Structures are given as structure tokens and as C-alpha cells.
Amino acid sequence: MIEVVEAHFNTSAANISQSPDNDTVNEIAFMARSNAGKSSLLNALCNHKNLAKVSATPGKTRLINYFDATFMDRDNQEKLNALLVDLPGFGYAKVSKTLKSDWEKNLTDFITQREQIRVFVHLVDARHPDLPIDRSVAEYLEQIRRPGQTVLRVFTKSDKLNQKELGALLRDYPGALVVSSSKKRGIAKLAARLYDLLTGTDDVHPL
């Protein structure tokens, strides 16, 4: 069993130049359309109620937030340190054009230039699995990812779906990683997948 046994806030950065000077710890970058449940998922993954702030105002978070996390393989009693990177939500509203332009540039610079990122976790609201903005982000990540980087799509808020809707989602996206932060469904599978990707053993804990 893989789980995050320790997590705490590290720092916030407005852009890549303010990011931690880190050459040894791998990073997992979490990105999502505003209001897709990113903060809730980070809290559930880390078993920490208030690690990431859950805002009632979509798009309010404008900084890149870093969290130190320790994964543990309970079977082997092995630990792995990583940095979880909470990126500002995209598809936000009610910000000035200038701020939006600067914000998007900082995110683009970070995503394309931050070499420590091993995994991009693209969170998609399971109720709206095929929005144009999410398709664009998925295509962009595939274009810019480097060798050794993985893009992992995760469908959130699965508890909002009925059985028919969930079945349709799984038919359209075979093998999809589907989670519910509020019900803690799929969180253990996500932790195992992230651990395997960071250790290069992606077939050890199959979904």
C-alpha cells in the first residue's frame, strides 16, 4: 500500500524565478480548470484537511504553491520525498486582462522550463470530461513534455455521477483514474500511480 504519510507547506512563488532551488527532489505538478476540485484532491491525497486552501471563488489562487510530501510503501517500509506543486487554475474569470496575460505567461514559463517536474497531473471534472479547454490543455502538455515526464489525467468529483454516467465515462476513457476527494475513492490508487511514476516502476501497482 502506498500513501502520503507526511506533508506540509513549503513556499509560494509568483513565477519560476521564485521557485525553490531544487535539483534533487522530483516534482508533481497539479493543474486543473478552476473549480475542478484541485485543492480538495491535494488535501485528500495528503490526508490533511487544510493543506491546500479550498476557495469558494474559482481562480482566486494566483501563486504557485509548493508542498513537501513523503510517500511511503507500507509493504517495503520505503519512503520517497517529492514536491507537490499546486498551479493556479486555468479558465478563471474576473481578473484584469493585464493580470491574466502575466499570469498565463508565468504558468507557461513554469510548465515548459521547470525541469524538476516528473509528472503533470491534469485534473478533469468527471461531470464535464470533454470541455474544449481541457482538450487544449491535454494537447499542449503532450506537445511540451520532455522525455521522462508523464502526463496523468485524473477525473475528479466522481461521487457526483450516477452509475450510468460513471459507466459511460469509463467506456469513453478506458483505464481512467477516477477519484472522489470527499468519499476518498480512488485516492490510494492515485498515490500508488504517482509513487510508481516517480520510482520508474509504473507496472508494480497496476490500477
Backbone hydrogen bonds, N-H to C=O, Kabsch-Sander energy under -0.5 kcal/mol:
donor,donor_aa,acceptor,acceptor_aa,energy
3,E,72,M,-1.7
4,V,45,L,-0.7
5,V,3,E,-0.7
5,V,70,T,-2.5
6,E,70,T,-1.0
8,H,68,D,-2.0
10,N,66,Y,-3.1
11,T,66,Y,-0.8
13,A,64,I,-2.3
18,Q,15,N,-1.3
19,S,16,I,-1.3
22,N,20,P,-1.5
26,N,24,T,-0.5
27,E,116,Q,-2.2
28,I,83,L,-2.7
29,A,27,E,-0.5
29,A,119,V,-2.6
30,F,28,I,-0.5
30,F,85,V,-3.3
31,M,29,A,-0.5
31,M,121,V,-2.8
33,R,123,L,-0.7
34,S,90,F,-2.6
36,A,33,R,-1.4
41,L,37,G,-2.0
42,L,38,K,-2.4
43,N,39,S,-2.2
44,A,40,S,-2.2
45,L,41,L,-3.1
46,C,42,L,-2.0
47,N,44,A,-0.8
48,H,43,N,-2.7
51,L,48,H,-0.9
55,S,53,K,-0.7
60,K,57,T,-1.5
64,I,13,A,-3.3
65,N,63,L,-0.7
65,N,86,D,-2.3
66,Y,11,T,-3.2
67,F,84,L,-2.3
68,D,8,H,-2.3
69,A,82,A,-2.6
70,T,6,E,-2.7
71,F,69,A,-0.5
71,F,80,L,-3.2
72,M,3,E,-2.7
73,D,78,E,-3.0
74,R,1,M,-3.2
74,R,72,M,-0.9
77,Q,73,D,-1.9
78,E,73,D,-1.2
80,L,71,F,-2.5
82,A,69,A,-2.5
83,L,26,N,-2.5
84,L,67,F,-3.1
84,L,82,A,-0.5
85,V,28,I,-3.2
85,V,83,L,-0.5
86,D,65,N,-3.3
86,D,84,L,-0.6
87,L,30,F,-2.1
87,L,85,V,-0.9
90,F,32,A,-1.7
100,K,96,S,-2.7
101,S,97,K,-2.3
102,D,98,T,-2.4
103,W,99,L,-3.0
104,E,100,K,-2.6
105,K,101,S,-2.0
106,N,102,D,-2.5
107,L,103,W,-2.2
108,T,104,E,-2.6
109,D,105,K,-2.8
110,F,106,N,-2.2
111,I,107,L,-2.9
112,T,108,T,-2.3
113,Q,109,D,-1.9
114,R,110,F,-2.3
115,E,113,Q,-1.2
117,I,114,R,-1.3
118,R,27,E,-2.9
119,V,27,E,-1.4
120,F,150,T,-3.1
121,V,29,A,-3.5
121,V,119,V,-0.6
122,H,120,F,-0.8
122,H,152,L,-2.3
123,L,31,M,-2.8
123,L,121,V,-0.8
124,V,154,V,-2.8
126,A,156,T,-2.5
128,H,125,D,-1.9
131,L,128,H,-0.8
135,R,131,L,-2.2
136,S,132,P,-2.5
137,V,133,I,-2.0
138,A,134,D,-2.5
139,E,135,R,-2.3
140,Y,136,S,-2.4
141,L,137,V,-2.6
142,E,138,A,-1.8
143,Q,139,E,-1.5
144,I,140,Y,-2.0
145,R,141,L,-1.8
149,Q,146,R,-2.2
150,T,118,R,-2.3
152,L,120,F,-3.4
152,L,150,T,-0.6
153,R,151,V,-0.6
154,V,122,H,-2.3
155,F,177,L,-2.6
156,T,124,V,-2.5
156,T,154,V,-0.6
158,S,179,V,-2.2
160,K,157,K,-1.7
161,L,158,S,-1.7
166,L,162,N,-2.6
167,G,163,Q,-2.4
168,A,164,K,-2.1
169,L,165,E,-2.1
170,L,166,L,-2.3
171,R,167,G,-1.7
172,D,168,A,-2.2
173,Y,169,L,-2.1
176,A,173,Y,-1.9
177,L,153,R,-0.7
178,V,176,A,-0.8
179,V,155,F,-3.2
180,S,185,R,-2.4
184,K,180,S,-1.0
185,R,180,S,-1.5
190,L,186,G,-1.9
191,A,187,I,-2.5
192,A,188,A,-2.2
193,R,189,K,-2.4
194,L,190,L,-2.5
195,Y,191,A,-2.3
196,D,192,A,-2.4
197,L,193,R,-2.3
198,L,194,L,-2.2
199,T,195,Y,-1.9
200,G,196,D,-0.9
201,T,196,D,-2.5
204,V,201,T,-2.1
